[in-house]
């Protein structure tokens, strides 16, 4: 069914490296254990893939900053929808935005009950 929707054959790769090296792969969704997430994001970006990664994007501030610095040195999708030729985009998804605890916290922040964040 997925193959029919995609209009092409699904391909399984033996490793992330093999997937990143496949020219037929344009974008990757990385949902991985935290200890390997930053290295996988970096490898995908270096391979010229568009990347969607789940939060947290890294296990440490150092690794997160390393990813930001790497992306800043690359041709990437700019603000306002401007695309640079040969660009790669990277987005970080968060699927907890509507969970009750997060909604409650956002309301307290908006009220100023927690202080300035």
Helices and strands as residue ranges (DSSP letters): H 2-6, H 16-21, E 27-30, H 34-46, E 50-54, H 61-72, G 79-81, E 90-93, H 100-111
